[in-house]
Amino acid sequence: MVVLDAAVEYKVQEAAQTLREGGVIICPTEGVYGISALVSNVAAIERVIAIKKRALNKGLIVVAADVAQLEGVVNFAHLSADSMRLIHEKWPGHATFIVPVERHLPDVLTGGRNTLAVRVSAFPLLQELCREVGSPIISTSANISGSEPLKTIEELRDCFAQTVDYILDEPCQGLNKPSTIFDAMTGAILRP
């Protein structure tokens, strides 16, 4: 487990407190900044969708610190032993899996599907945020739908300072390409 320096840890605690209070934040991820809310907070997720001007049927990505955090979100019982082996081989890491979900999840999270895109991050800051808040979070690129993700803290502040509750102003991990997307049911690579 990587230990964050005290200044970064303080920002992570502030971001986690904002999320626990029902807020919406911007935080760094592996490659781009993301807009995030607690996976269990429908009102905050609806705010994220409104802020991004995102279509309701698109669904969102959920990020967790470890597989255990996804219990109650992912229906692991519907995955084969081979699928679980692949998941454990790729996580934590820069791999997103389309997985079956528990029935109680709101449509605003899944886009009305019975599947969801999930990732267990290997980025220490994002892992610590999920641990600190005690929950997976949604993470969707920090941009208005259809436009390029914003790359600098200044751009993020200019665009989102009036609509989000906290900006965790630390750098992204530095990966240049989006995560590989796998269909957990078949093992097929949907996005290399």
Secondary structure by P-SEA (a helix, b strand, c coil): cccccaaaaaaaaaaaaaaaacccbbbbcccbbbbbcccccaaaaaaaaaaacccccbbbbbbcccccccccccccccccaaaaaaaaaaccccbbbbccccccccccccccccbbbbbbcccaaaaaaaaaacbbbbbcccccccccccccaaaaaacccccccccccccccccccccbbbcccccccccc
